[in-house]
Amino acid sequence: MNYISTRGTAPVLSFEEAMLAGLARDGGLYVPEAVPVLSRGEIAALAGLSYEDAAFRIMRPFIGATFGDAEFRALIAKAYAGFGHAARAPLVQIAPNHFLLELFHGPTLAFKDFAMQLIGQLFQAALGRSGRRVTIVGATSGDTGSAAIEAFRGLDNVDVFILFPKGRVSEVQRRQMTTPSEANVHAIAVEGDFDTCQALVKDMFNDFAFRDAVGLAGVNSINWARVLAQVVYYFTAAVSLGAPERRVSFTVPTGNFGDIFAGYIARTMGLPIDRLVVATNQNDILHRALSRGDYTPDGVKPSISPSMDIQVSSNFERALFDAYGRDGAAVAQLMAELKAGGFSISQGALEKLRETFLSGRASEAETEATIRRLHQTTGEVICPHTAVGVKVAEGHLGAVPMVTLATAHPAKFPDAVERATGLRPGLPERMADLFERPERMTEVANDLGALEALIRERTGR
Ligand SMILES: *Cc1c(COP(=O)(O)O)cnc(C)c1O
């Protein structure tokens, strides 16, 4: 299985190389040269399997010779062993023909654990063979950083540095990053906002001398291995509801378009998904793009669903690549226009996107009202991101079962949930002592030189 760049000029890579590279050298994103298709029989045979067994069968065709079968099975088993639910991704019914897919039973209580826990294991295995050591550096507004730290803590061939904006992440998110005590974990509080952190990371990747010296690697949501891990739960959910005999639709609370793109891959692999509904909060660039063809960022407005507060949705580039008939030059042109302000999607490409994707947006007031109403009518307490999904999904209910992805545990966003329901959601038992554990972090100014010096010192490289 080979991987090609959405901008058409970077080298073709194996699964292992694409996973370790993250971003392509031409600025594009890696996608499979051809997406493997599962037969109806193969999809039907997933019924009744454990999450891990299903994951093996679904991901195996994508990894080529990178891992042997027994090794890959063992890595998958290790990745999901720390989840707090035997089903890993259980379904809960909230209304006639409307279901929640609970993706928050991992160690940091958000769906990002599904991908991060797996790539922690895959990195470790791939690097262990070659004796290579890498330095993972990432910027986070909260969920990605905690998931990455949890996945890479204590692993031998990896140092992990996570930059977060000082004072601008929730207390649960901060403590999930600052309480792991392993020496290879470095939580860095940056004087500035999320954009400051992201710019520093970008600058480090563009400093080639530094990049090579410390073996910089990226695990942000454009990493293909992360998308792949997320394909699995679309299959397990749809098969539980009767696929391949019955079609199923999904609504996905969306920011960087990574999670919903995994649904698109599942559909391309032959899973009978009727529609994929993009749900955005008031930062609705994707809803505007899919309804009007206009992709113009207009500034992030902070919301109560902060993990979806984005201006530029990186993984959307992968969907555009297919919508433009896999024309890398056309995608590169759009991205150049984006740098200069924005672009419009051609009529043909828009029609292609709309064969799969619908979209909707929920305001702040609608999000809060949805948390309150769902609690009153079903007893379920949901996080604000999930509430955006539920609200948008309600506009698309019909004969086809709808699954809304519940992307985080309500206890991760207790203030918004308490405002809506009057109840303060508690952390699950297994992490109830989070507020007693000692914290450890390093504060840095917005200064690239100082940060690089710190990373060199800590890694001894
Ligand atoms: C990251 C995240 C999202 C958005 O997912 P994308 O893959 O970036 O679209 C939604 N909800 C929560 C809780 C998240 O952490």
The ligand as an SDF file (V2000), in Angstrom:
LIG
                    3D

 15 15  0  0  0  0  0  0  0  0999 V2000
  -10.8390   17.2790   18.2680 C   0  0  0  0  0  0  0  0  0  0  0  0
  -12.2600   17.2940   18.7110 C   0  0  0  0  0  0  0  0  0  0  0  0
  -13.3230   17.5190   17.8120 C   0  0  0  0  0  0  0  0  0  0  0  0
  -13.0940   17.8210   16.3410 C   0  0  0  0  0  0  0  0  0  0  0  0
  -12.5680   16.7160   15.6450 O   0  0  0  0  0  0  0  0  0  0  0  0
  -11.8500   16.9390   14.2160 P   0  0  0  0  0  0  0  0  0  0  0  0
  -11.2880   15.6110   13.8600 O   0  0  0  0  0  0  0  0  0  0  0  0
  -10.7890   17.9760   14.4640 O   0  0  0  0  0  0  0  0  0  0  0  0
  -12.8760   17.4080   13.2660 O   0  0  0  0  0  0  0  0  0  0  0  0
  -14.6180   17.4420   18.2900 C   0  0  0  0  0  0  0  0  0  0  0  0
  -14.8740   17.2130   19.6000 N   0  0  0  0  0  0  0  0  0  0  0  0
  -13.8830   17.0100   20.4990 C   0  0  0  0  0  0  0  0  0  0  0  0
  -14.2340   16.7740   21.9120 C   0  0  0  0  0  0  0  0  0  0  0  0
  -12.5380   17.0400   20.0920 C   0  0  0  0  0  0  0  0  0  0  0  0
  -11.5610   16.8560   20.9910 O   0  0  0  0  0  0  0  0  0  0  0  0
  1  2  1  0
  2  3  1  0
  2 14  2  0
  3  4  1  0
  3 10  2  0
  4  5  1  0
  5  6  1  0
  6  7  2  0
  6  8  1  0
  6  9  1  0
 10 11  1  0
 11 12  2  0
 12 13  1  0
 12 14  1  0
 14 15  1  0
M  END
$$$$
